[in-house]
Amino acid sequence: MVSIATTHHTSGLTAPSLPPSKMAAPSSSPVSILKSSSLIGKKRKMDEVDRSLSPPSSIDGISETAPISRKRPRVTFNESIQTREIAIDELPPTPPTTIKSLAVIREEVRGAIYRHVTSSDTEGYNQIKEIFAADPRKPDDAYEMPSHSTLRNHLMALVSHISSLDRNCSSLVSAILDSEWVGRDEAYVKLFIRFLGNLCAAQGTYLALVLKMLTSKLTGVPHGTGRLPGYPIVQPSEIYRRVHLALRHVTRLVPSASGALSPILSQQFPYETDPAKCFIAYTRNLLQIIPYIPELQGDILSVITDKLVKVDVQIQIDLEEFEDLIGEELTHQSSPDPDEELEDDDDSVPSDDEDEENQRVQLIKESIHKVDGMIDLLFDYYKTPFETGSETDKENALDLLLSHFQSIILPTYHSRHTQFLLFHFSQCSPALVDRFASACIQLIFNKLQPGIMRQSAAAYLASFVARGAHIASDVVRDVFDLLLMHLNTMRRDYENGCRGPDLRRYAPFYSTAQAILYIFCFRWRDLTNASIEGDSIEQIEELEPSQITFPPNVKEFLHKAIYSRLNPLKICSPGIVTEFARIAHHFQLLYVYSLIETNKRLRITGFRSISSISSRDVHAGDHLGYQLDAYFPFDPYQLPRSRRWLEGDYVEWRGVPGLDDSNDSDSGADDDDDDNEDGTATDDE
């Protein structure tokens, strides 16, 4: 055997000797046995790419389109592994491939706003507006409704470019503010509120627009709101909570927002023709603003009181014509639920077929529901400081009520129910009783006040003392004595120049005289000497009429005033005069029937008649005729829902023992009743 040795000159290595059978056949070109692994890998990748790009062909006798037979691996189960069902909600959503990324949308929004501001290219800008202007409750076949993701991503993009939304983009901002947002999911609502806060902070010109949008949603929930396709139903209470969340965020982020909000709250108050649900819902929501914007407490309570008084006065004017027709029916009707959705209620709107009288009755009922619901909410609001607050809290709350009383309630003639807030809460403690009585007395004695204000204050004080069940007997006597001395002082001042009864010249005198007569009719038991000595009401009523006596100054001052030239019995309300005459004569205090008969023949000319004057929003000064009106602000309260607050607050009319339970009537009393058109000072009025 011949050994062959081959020397590799290039590498300097000697190849091992191989047997002839194992040696490769010679080729026309030499091929290197050593190949780089990287080159092999590249070639394989290129071959795979070439095959993927080339049409199907046969490689090694196997068609690429034919199925390749593979042996299935054997499957085994490990019983030690615990399995758990995965809910569909837990699976991560698979975003559609057609949805644009947030980064792309941000750039599109930026470009659309820039082109809109700098050039006349508004196509992209208008497309963004259409996304927010689309009503999800009214799908349009000609326009594809934007998805939730599209809406959210565009709003997020606008938050990123909030500084670009200047006045030139007001139409886009308006479209966003008018869009449906309160009925969507919680995450979108929070994003929308964030947008509102950033917008108001960066672009102050939109602050009023944002506040108006938010407050407009506090008057009620229109039908369909909170019922968007593809979203869970959102209840009205939750909708209001979201609006309050937005208001709180904006006012905390923008310090000037609370000052701008105050007049807007007044402007957004429901119109007179709006249903009672709107008034009640808006009142409730205004009261809910106070805890997070406490600096608006006075303004909010003032605007509610002002609107309440206006509706209240209109009710009183209308009821003068229809009280007998619907008075009993109204006491059994409940006010509407303010949390219900606002729907078109055909029953609440008079139809064309109904006659004019029925239409007016329906409108009166609706107004009564407004007052009943609103004042019930105010009772509930003031309850907290008066029932659970400190003495300071009570005084502050009463100060607020007194300020509204003097500026809103007192100057308004024929307010019927609003003042009962003071009537109820002033009786919470003796100190508060004294505060309210003192406020009225200061007005009565203040000669710088207009005469009508002093006259109204006298009516309020008399009605409060006469009707307040929690007013002690000594307070009744103190107020009565104070008014009696004031009446005597005015008599001395006026009598020398007096030619006869004249309401216009001596109004404070007559209003004080009527207040004294009214208090006497209701609280004569507290004015007796027996009461001063400590006898109870029941003990006093057991006495014979001859045993009941009064302090000397009561008879003296009343006699001088009644028989003076001022002649108060001619000017005071006939109903009150008649009742006083009966009681005073029964206890042998005064006999005034002869003067009443003389006054019937006395005519006073040159004055307007009270009955000839009517107005929608009348103040007390417009009713100054020749005779005082029998207006006492705390006569029985009959509103169905809110009257529960006044249980136990009243001194009910009690007949005079030996007089009202007797079949015998005093001489002259029957004649007076025929001429009494104003009624009597009893609860039957």
C-alpha positions in Angstrom: 0.0 0.0 0.0 1.3 3.3 -1.0 0.8 6.1 1.5 -0.2 9.4 -0.1 0.5 12.6 1.8 -1.0 15.9 0.7 0.4 19.1 2.0 -1.9 22.2 2.3 0.4 24.9 1.5 -2.0 27.7 2.3 -2.9 26.6 5.7 0.3 24.8 6.6 -1.6 21.9 7.8 -1.1 18.2 6.8 -4.3 16.3 6.0 -4.6 12.9 7.5 -4.2 9.9 5.2 -7.4 8.3 4.1 -8.0 4.9 2.5 -8.7 5.0 -1.2 -12.3 3.9 -0.8 -13.0 6.9 1.3 -11.4 9.5 -0.9 -13.7 11.9 -2.8 -13.9 11.7 -6.5 -12.1 14.4 -8.4 -14.1 17.4 -9.6 -13.5 20.1 -12.2 -13.3 22.8 -9.5 -12.0 22.4 -6.0 -14.5 22.8 -3.2 -13.5 23.8 0.3 -14.5 21.3 2.9 -14.6 24.0 5.8 -17.7 26.4 5.5 -18.6 29.2 7.8 -21.7 28.4 9.9 -22.9 32.0 9.4 -22.9 31.6 5.7 -24.9 28.4 5.9 -27.5 30.2 8.1 -27.7 33.1 5.7 -28.2 30.8 2.8 -31.0 28.9 4.5 -32.8 32.1 5.3 -32.4 33.3 1.7 -33.7 30.0 0.5 -36.8 30.3 2.7 -37.4 33.8 1.4 -37.1 32.7 -2.1 -39.5 29.8 -1.6 -42.0 32.1 0.1 -41.9 34.6 -2.8 -41.9 31.9 -5.6 -45.0 30.1 -6.8 -45.8 26.6 -5.6 -43.3 24.1 -6.9 -42.1 20.6 -6.3 -39.1 20.4 -4.0 -37.7 17.0 -3.5 -40.9 15.5 -4.9 -43.1 17.2 -2.2 -45.5 19.8 -3.3 -45.7 22.9 -1.0 -49.4 22.9 -1.3 -49.8 19.4 -0.2 -50.3 18.7 3.5 -47.2 17.6 5.3 -47.8 14.6 7.5 -46.6 15.1 11.0 -46.8 12.7 13.9 -48.9 14.1 16.8 -47.0 14.2 20.1 -48.4 12.2 22.9 -50.4 14.4 25.3 -50.3 13.8 29.0 -52.2 15.5 31.9 -50.7 16.6 35.2 -53.5 16.2 37.8 -51.5 18.2 40.3 -52.0 21.5 38.4 -55.2 23.4 39.5 -57.3 24.9 36.8 -59.7 28.0 37.0 -62.3 29.3 34.7 -61.5 32.8 33.4 -64.4 35.1 33.0 -64.8 37.0 29.7 -64.5 40.3 31.5 -61.0 39.3 32.8 -59.7 38.6 29.3 -57.7 41.6 27.9 -59.6 43.2 25.1 -58.3 42.7 21.6 -58.3 46.1 20.0 -59.5 46.2 16.4 -56.7 46.6 13.9 -58.7 49.6 12.4 -58.5 51.8 15.5 -55.9 54.5 15.3 -53.4 54.8 18.1 -53.6 57.7 20.6 -50.4 59.1 19.3 -51.7 59.3 15.8 -55.0 60.9 16.9 -53.1 63.5 18.9 -51.1 64.5 15.9 -54.2 64.6 13.7 -56.0 66.8 16.3 -53.0 69.1 16.6 -52.8 69.4 12.8 -56.5 70.0 12.4 -56.6 72.8 14.9 -53.5 74.4 13.5 -54.8 74.3 9.9 -58.2 75.7 11.1 -56.5 78.6 13.0 -53.8 79.5 10.4 -55.6 78.8 7.1 -59.0 78.1 5.7 -58.6 74.3 5.8 -61.4 73.3 8.2 -62.0 69.7 7.0 -60.2 68.0 9.9 -61.5 70.5 12.4 -65.1 69.8 11.3 -64.6 66.1 11.5 -63.6 66.4 15.1 -66.7 68.5 15.8 -68.9 65.8 14.2 -67.5 63.2 16.5 -68.7 65.1 19.6 -71.9 66.5 18.0 -73.2 63.0 17.1 -76.2 62.0 19.3 -75.8 58.4 20.4 -79.5 58.1 21.0 -80.4 59.0 17.4 -78.1 57.0 15.1 -77.8 58.3 11.5 -77.6 55.8 8.7 -75.7 58.3 6.6 -73.1 58.8 9.2 -71.1 56.2 11.1 -71.6 56.7 14.9 -68.2 57.2 16.5 -67.2 54.4 18.8 -66.5 54.9 22.5 -62.7 54.5 21.9 -62.8 57.1 19.2 -64.6 59.6 21.4 -62.3 58.9 24.4 -59.1 59.1 22.4 -60.1 62.4 20.7 -61.0 63.9 24.1 -57.7 62.8 25.5 -56.0 64.4 22.5 -57.8 67.6 23.1 -56.7 67.6 26.7 -53.2 67.4 25.5 -53.7 70.4 23.2 -55.9 72.4 25.6 -53.8 75.6 25.2 -54.6 75.6 21.4 -58.4 75.9 22.1 -58.6 79.7 22.0 -61.6 81.8 20.8 -61.1 80.6 17.3 -62.1 77.1 18.4 -65.3 78.2 20.2 -67.5 76.1 17.9 -65.5 72.9 18.7 -65.6 73.7 22.5 -69.4 74.3 22.3 -69.9 70.9 20.5 -67.9 69.2 23.2 -69.8 70.9 26.0 -73.1 70.0 24.4 -72.2 66.4 23.9 -73.7 63.6 25.9 -71.3 62.8 28.8 -73.2 62.3 32.0 -74.7 59.0 30.8 -71.4 57.3 29.8 -69.1 55.2 31.9 -67.2 56.5 35.0 -63.8 56.6 33.3 -65.1 58.8 30.5 -66.9 61.1 33.0 -63.7 61.6 34.9 -61.8 62.4 31.7 -64.5 64.9 30.7 -64.4 66.6 34.1 -60.6 66.8 33.7 -61.1 68.4 30.3 -63.5 71.0 31.8 -61.1 71.9 34.6 -58.1 72.2 32.3 -60.1 74.2 29.8 -61.3 76.7 32.4 -57.8 77.1 33.9 -56.1 77.5 30.5 -58.8 79.4 28.7 -60.7 81.7 31.1 -63.0 82.9 28.3 -64.9 79.6 28.5 -65.5 79.6 32.2 -69.0 81.1 32.1 -69.9 78.8 29.2 -68.8 75.7 31.2 -70.7 76.9 34.4 -73.8 77.5 32.4 -73.7 74.0 30.9 -73.2 72.4 34.3 -75.9 74.4 36.1 -78.4 73.8 33.3 -78.3 70.1 34.1 -79.4 70.7 37.7 -83.0 71.6 36.8 -84.0 68.0 36.0 -83.2 64.9 34.0 -84.9 65.0 30.6 -86.3 61.7 29.4 -83.7 59.4 27.9 -80.7 60.9 29.7 -78.6 58.2 31.2 -79.9 55.6 28.8 -77.3 55.5 26.1 -77.0 52.4 23.8 -74.2 50.2 24.9 -73.9 51.7 28.4 -75.5 50.8 31.8 -78.5 52.9 32.8 -77.4 55.9 34.9 -80.0 57.0 37.5 -80.9 60.7 38.0 -79.2 60.8 41.4 -76.0 59.6 39.8 -76.2 62.2 37.0 -76.6 65.0 39.6 -73.6 63.6 41.5 -71.5 63.7 38.4 -72.5 67.3 37.7 -71.6 68.3 41.3 -68.3 66.5 40.9 -67.5 68.7 37.9 -68.6 71.9 39.6 -66.5 71.2 42.6 -63.5 70.4 40.4 -63.8 73.5 38.4 -64.4 75.9 41.3 -61.4 74.4 43.2 -59.1 74.6 40.2 -60.2 78.2 39.2 -60.4 80.6 42.2 -62.6 83.1 40.4 -65.2 80.4 39.4 -67.3 80.8 42.6 -67.8 84.5 42.0 -68.8 83.9 38.4 -71.1 81.1 39.4 -73.3 83.2 41.7 -75.2 85.2 39.1 -75.4 82.1 36.8 -77.3 80.2 39.5 -79.9 82.9 39.6 -80.1 83.1 35.8 -80.5 79.4 35.4 -83.5 79.2 37.8 -86.5 77.6 36.1 -89.0 79.8 34.3 -92.4 80.5 35.8 -94.0 78.2 33.2 -91.7 75.2 34.0 -93.2 72.3 35.9 -92.9 71.9 39.7 -90.3 69.1 39.2 -87.8 71.6 37.8 -88.2 74.0 40.7 -87.9 71.3 43.3 -84.9 69.6 41.6 -83.0 72.9 41.1 -83.6 73.9 44.7 -82.3 70.6 46.0 -79.2 70.8 43.8 -78.5 74.4 44.8 -78.6 73.4 48.5 -76.1 70.6 47.7 -73.6 73.2 46.3 -73.3 75.0 49.6 -71.1 72.3 51.4 -68.3 72.5 48.8 -68.7 76.2 47.9 -69.6 77.6 51.4 -68.9 81.2 50.3 -72.1 81.0 48.2 -74.4 80.1 51.1 -75.9 83.5 51.5 -76.3 84.0 47.7 -77.9 80.6 47.2 -80.4 80.8 50.0 -81.2 84.4 48.9 -82.1 83.4 45.4 -84.1 80.4 46.5 -86.1 82.6 49.0 -86.6 85.3 46.4 -88.0 82.8 43.8 -90.1 81.1 46.4 -91.7 84.3 47.6 -92.7 85.3 44.0 -94.5 82.0 43.4 -96.0 82.2 46.9 -97.5 85.6 46.3 -99.0 84.6 43.0 -100.7 81.6 44.7 -102.2 83.9 47.4 -103.6 86.2 44.8 -105.1 83.4 42.8 -106.5 81.6 45.8 -108.6 84.6 46.7 -110.8 83.6 43.7 -110.6 79.8 43.9 -110.0 78.9 47.5 -113.4 77.5 48.1 -113.2 75.4 44.9 -109.8 73.6 45.4 -108.7 74.4 49.0 -109.8 71.1 50.5 -108.6 69.1 47.5 -105.1 70.5 47.7 -104.5 69.4 51.2 -104.6 65.8 50.1 -102.3 66.0 47.1 -98.6 65.3 47.4 -95.9 67.1 45.6 -94.1 65.4 42.7 -90.9 63.5 43.1 -88.0 65.7 41.9 -85.8 62.7 41.1 -88.1 61.4 38.5 -87.2 62.0 34.8 -88.9 64.9 33.2 -91.4 63.7 30.6 -94.1 65.3 28.6 -97.0 65.0 31.0 -100.3 65.7 29.2 -102.1 65.8 32.5 -100.0 68.7 33.9 -100.7 70.9 30.9 -104.3 72.1 30.4 -105.7 71.0 27.1 -107.5 73.3 24.7 -110.8 71.6 25.4 -110.8 72.6 29.1 -112.5 75.9 30.0 -110.6 78.8 31.3 -111.5 78.2 35.0 -110.2 74.6 35.0 -107.0 75.7 33.3 -106.4 78.3 36.1 -107.1 75.7 38.7 -104.5 73.4 37.3 -101.9 76.2 37.2 -102.7 77.0 40.8 -102.2 73.4 41.8 -98.8 73.3 40.0 -97.7 76.5 41.8 -98.7 75.1 45.1 -96.6 72.0 44.4 -93.7 74.3 43.6 -93.9 76.1 46.9 -94.6 73.0 48.9 -91.6 71.2 47.6 -89.2 74.1 47.7 -90.0 75.2 51.3 -89.9 71.6 52.4 -86.3 71.4 51.2 -85.5 74.7 53.1 -87.0 73.3 56.3 -84.7 70.3 55.9 -81.7 72.4 55.2 -82.1 74.7 58.2 -82.9 71.8 60.5 -79.3 70.8 61.0 -77.9 74.0 62.6 -81.1 74.5 64.8 -81.4 70.9 66.0 -77.8 69.7 66.3 -75.7 72.9 66.1 -74.2 75.0 68.9 -75.7 78.2 70.1 -73.5 80.1 67.7 -74.7 77.9 64.8 -78.3 78.6 65.8 -77.7 82.4 66.0 -75.8 82.4 62.7 -78.6 80.5 61.0 -81.3 82.8 62.4 -79.3 85.9 61.3 -79.4 84.5 57.8 -83.1 84.0 58.0 -83.6 87.5 59.5 -81.6 89.1 56.7 -83.8 87.4 54.1 -86.9 88.3 56.1 -86.1 92.0 56.1 -84.9 92.2 52.5 -87.2 89.8 50.7 -90.2 88.6 52.7 -91.2 91.7 54.8 -91.4 94.1 51.8 -93.5 91.7 49.8 -97.3 91.9 50.3 -99.2 88.7 50.7 -96.4 86.2 51.2 -98.3 83.2 52.6 -95.9 80.4 53.4 -92.2 81.4 53.1 -92.2 83.2 56.5 -93.0 80.0 58.3 -89.3 79.2 58.2 -88.9 81.9 60.8 -92.0 81.0 62.6 -90.8 77.5 63.2 -87.1 78.0 63.9 -87.5 81.1 66.0 -89.4 79.0 68.5 -86.5 76.5 69.0 -85.4 78.4 72.1 -86.4 81.4 74.2 -83.3 83.3 73.1 -84.4 82.9 69.4 -87.9 84.0 70.2 -86.5 87.1 71.7 -84.3 87.7 68.7 -87.2 87.6 66.2 -89.5 89.6 68.4 -86.8 92.2 69.0 -86.1 92.5 65.2 -89.8 93.2 64.5 -90.0 95.8 67.4 -87.0 97.6 66.1 -88.6 98.0 62.7 -91.9 99.2 64.3 -90.2 101.9 66.4 -87.7 103.0 63.8 -89.1 106.3 62.3 -86.5 106.2 59.5 -88.1 103.1 58.1 -90.9 103.5 55.4 -94.3 103.4 56.9 -95.2 100.2 55.0 -92.3 98.4 56.5 -93.3 99.4 60.0 -96.9 98.4 59.3 -95.8 94.9 58.0 -93.5 94.4 61.0 -96.4 95.0 63.3 -98.5 92.4 61.5 -95.6 89.9 61.7 -95.0 90.5 65.4 -98.7 90.3 66.3 -99.2 87.1 64.4 -96.0 85.5 65.8 -96.9 86.3 69.4 -100.6 85.3 68.9 -99.9 82.0 67.1 -96.6 80.8 68.6 -97.3 77.8 70.8 -93.8 77.9 72.3 -93.9 81.6 73.3 -94.1 81.9 77.1 -96.8 83.9 78.8 -94.3 86.5 80.2 -93.0 87.1 76.6 -96.6 87.7 75.4 -97.2 90.2 78.2 -93.9 92.0 77.6 -94.6 92.4 73.9 -98.2 93.4 74.5 -97.2 96.1 77.1 -94.5 97.4 74.9 -96.9 97.8 71.9 -99.5 99.3 74.2 -97.2 102.0 75.5 -96.0 102.7 72.0 -99.6 103.1 70.9 -100.3 105.6 73.7 -97.2 107.6 72.8 -98.3 107.9 69.1 -101.8 108.8 70.2 -100.4 111.8 72.2 -98.2 112.8 69.2 -101.0 112.6 66.6 -104.2 113.5 68.4 -103.8 117.3 68.5 -103.5 117.6 64.8 -105.9 114.9 63.9 -109.3 115.8 62.2 -110.4 112.2 61.9 -109.4 108.7 61.0 -106.7 108.8 58.2 -104.8 105.7 57.4 -102.3 107.4 55.1 -101.2 109.9 57.7 -101.3 107.7 60.8 -100.5 104.2 59.4 -98.1 103.2 62.2 -100.7 104.0 64.8 -103.4 101.9 63.2 -101.1 98.9 62.4 -100.0 98.9 66.0 -103.6 99.1 67.3 -104.6 96.2 65.1 -101.7 94.2 66.3 -102.7 94.8 69.9 -106.3 93.7 69.2 -105.2 90.6 67.4 -102.9 89.5 70.2 -105.7 90.1 72.7 -108.1 87.9 70.8 -105.8 84.9 70.9 -103.8 85.4 74.1 -106.2 87.1 76.5 -105.6 84.3 79.0 -101.9 85.2 79.2 -102.7 88.9 79.7 -104.9 88.3 82.8 -103.9 89.0 86.4 -104.4 85.3 87.1 -101.7 84.4 84.6 -99.4 86.9 86.1 -99.9 85.2 89.5 -99.0 81.8 87.9 -102.4 80.2 87.1 -102.4 77.8 84.2 -104.6 78.2 81.1 -107.0 75.5 82.3 -107.3 77.2 85.7 -108.1 80.5 84.1 -110.8 79.0 81.9 -112.5 77.6 85.0 -113.0 81.2 86.4 -116.2 83.1 86.1 -116.1 86.1 83.7 -116.4 88.4 86.7 -113.3 86.9 88.2 -111.1 87.5 85.2 -109.3 90.9 85.4 -106.5 92.6 83.6 -103.8 95.0 84.7 -105.0 98.7 84.9 -102.9 100.0 82.1 -104.6 97.6 79.6 -108.0 99.1 80.1 -106.7 102.7 80.4 -104.5 102.8 77.3 -107.0 100.9 75.1 -109.9 103.1 76.1 -107.9 106.3 75.4 -106.8 105.0 72.0 -110.1 103.6 70.9 -112.1 106.8 71.8 -109.5 109.2 70.5 -110.0 111.3 67.3 -107.8 108.7 65.5 -110.7 106.2 65.9 -108.8 103.0 65.3 -111.9 100.8 65.2 -112.9 102.5 62.0 -109.6 101.7 60.3 -108.8 98.2 61.7 -110.2 95.1 60.0 -113.9 94.6 60.9 -113.4 90.9 61.7 -110.7 91.6 64.3 -112.7 94.6 65.7 -115.8 92.4 66.1 -114.0 89.6 67.9 -112.3 92.0 70.2 -115.6 93.7 71.0 -117.2 90.4 72.0 -114.3 89.3 74.3 -113.8 92.7 75.9 -117.5 93.1 76.6 -117.8 89.5 78.0 -115.1 90.2 80.6 -116.4 93.8 81.2 -113.2 95.3 80.0 -114.6 97.7 77.4 -117.9 98.2 75.7 -117.4 99.4 72.2 -120.6 98.4 70.3 -122.0 101.9 70.4 -118.8 103.2 68.7 -119.0 100.4 66.1 -122.5 101.5 65.2 -121.5 105.1 64.9 -118.6 104.1 62.6 -121.0 102.4 60.3 -122.5 105.8 59.5 -119.1 107.4 59.1 -117.8 107.7 55.6 -114.2 108.3 54.6 -113.7 109.7 51.2 -110.6 110.4 49.1 -109.0 107.0 49.4 -108.7 104.1 47.1 -110.6 100.9 47.8 -108.5 97.9 48.6 -110.6 95.6 46.5 -110.1 97.8 43.3 -106.4 97.2 43.3 -104.8 94.0 41.9 -101.4 93.2 40.7 -99.3 90.1 40.0 -96.4 91.2 42.2 -97.9 93.6 44.7 -96.1 95.2 47.6 -97.9 96.2 50.8 -97.7 100.0 50.0 -100.0 99.5 47.0 -102.9 98.4 49.2 -103.1 101.4 51.4 -106.8 102.3 51.2 -109.0 103.6 53.9 -109.0 100.4 55.9 -106.3 97.9 57.1 -106.3 94.5 55.5 -106.8 91.5 57.8 -103.4 90.1 56.9 -101.7 88.1 59.6 -98.7 86.2 58.1 -98.9 83.1 60.4 -102.5 82.0 59.9 -102.9 78.2 59.6 -100.5 76.5 57.2 -102.1 73.9 54.9 -99.5 72.8 52.3 -99.6 69.0 52.2 -96.0 67.9 52.3 -94.3 70.6 54.4 -96.9 71.2 57.0 -95.4 68.3 59.1 -92.7 70.7 60.2 -95.2 72.9 62.0 -96.9 70.3 64.1 -97.1 71.6 67.7 -96.1 75.1 66.7 -99.6 76.7 66.7 -101.8 78.2 69.3 -105.1 76.9 68.0 -108.2 79.1 68.3 -110.0 78.3 71.6 -113.5 79.5 72.2 -114.1 81.8 75.1 -115.8 79.9 78.0 -119.3 81.2 78.7 -119.3 83.1 75.4 -118.7 80.8 72.4 -120.4 77.8 74.0 -123.5 79.8 74.8 -126.6 80.1 72.6 -127.1 83.6 73.8 -125.3 86.3 71.8 -124.2 89.7 73.0 -126.3 92.6 71.9 -125.0 94.2 68.8 -122.8 91.3 67.8 -125.2 89.8 65.3 -125.6 93.2 63.6 -121.8 93.4 63.2 -121.6 90.0 61.7 -123.8 91.0 58.8 -121.3 93.7 57.8 -118.2 91.6 58.4 -116.9 90.8 54.9 -113.3 90.1 56.1 -114.1 87.1 58.3 -113.1 86.6 61.9 -109.9 86.0 63.6 -110.4 82.3 64.0 -109.0 79.2 62.4 -112.1 78.8 60.3 -111.1 81.7 58.0 
